[in-house]
């Protein structure tokens, strides 16, 4: 069959928009789309479950900052992407989900009894993604995809969703080959009077502090310039790790679950919050009580003043930070801010030192020493990752976590997506419970030769839930897990694997990173979380 069809229009449009790599899993209704891939220049990276394909697309979108297509089939295939798309929405990752649909004759809830049929498939996605649309004719495909692309890349970035019926994908294209597409993301710029007022407040501040979230990740240079001009310490949220140099004299790092940091933020006479909604984690579980003025810069209109009263500036972080730098006066470098930062970090270390967490520090330090500087890291929802939210020094490497939506299984498939963009190496970190979500992706790693080192911390169960339940109820229920021999299982996929110890971890990881493909390192260890500080202040 040589006639161009709707599937060809899709892949031609994606190429014209700038896509180079797509993720996904084929299905019966999407065959026209996947067949068209072989006639395109697009690189296809296939996963083993749709949720893992969505996580992989998320990782690729985060590390590139570009729209990443995710191709799946109707019904069960589409629905399995929801957990991944929720994480993309929380992390502002521009993933473009493209799903097939039942034939047009069955749309609208006519209950025709089609395979994979849902009464309203689109309804399942409307509250998860930024934008969702059903295409009903091949001629609509280019404009629909360009529209979705623009929405995904308009701040705040985020996932979008387009559905195309099976008969449209298989039917004649009806339009000439797509050779060029134009798109333009809407710029969200700050209003002049808001910049002027924020500059007035910052110029008059004696103890300014900046809290930089994930929305400032694409504004690193602007953030650094403003912080140094204002002599303002910078605290980064967990989702904003890497937006400010970790070892900079003004870096107050990311100990947001420590009461000393909560007080440090509350004591600011002007707190500039950039790219954060001041949600549950960033506010130390709502115990943050600002005593000064809050200025909040947020591209997501729904997050503006959603948790705390503020001078709200609805705008992109880079544009606003640049404008504030021009509008504010340079403050003298008297060392006062740096001393305040040193005092804060010393207080944090003193509190932690009293908790006898030697094993946890040993493991975290071993990982940090073994991972080459500049290496991207992807962290699942596991105790070592919870430590890394606060304690990990990215050293120039992007740090991606699943803490936005908090779903299990993110680390390894996301790392595969990152490796598809960068060539690797990439570190993935999971617990044994989360690892089972992505274990099938060892086949993907082997097939593509992905340079991902996967550290699995095996503590015999859902370790963090074990701690939570024991603290709350005196004992844990449903947290203990039977699990495989991860080393033997990885080797069965053709992936090298090493069983490690806390003492040999640094060397084992270093050897794994020296390889040219995937490698699994299994660390049997029961780690503990540092004590929370919010309970005594609620």
Beta strands, then each sheet from edge to edge (+ up, - down):
strand 1: 21-24
strand 2: 43-46
strand 3: 68-72
strand 4: 95-101
strand 5: 131-135
strand 6: 160-165
strand 7: 208-212
strand 8: 233-236
strand 9: 270-274
strand 10: 293-298
strand 11: 311-314
strand 12: 376-379
strand 13: 399-401
strand 14: 426-431
strand 15: 452-458
strand 16: 496-500
strand 17: 519-524
sheet 1: 2+ 1+ 3+ 4+ 6+ 5+
sheet 2: 8+ 7+ 9+ 10+ 11+
sheet 3: 13+ 12+ 14+ 15+ 17+ 16+
end
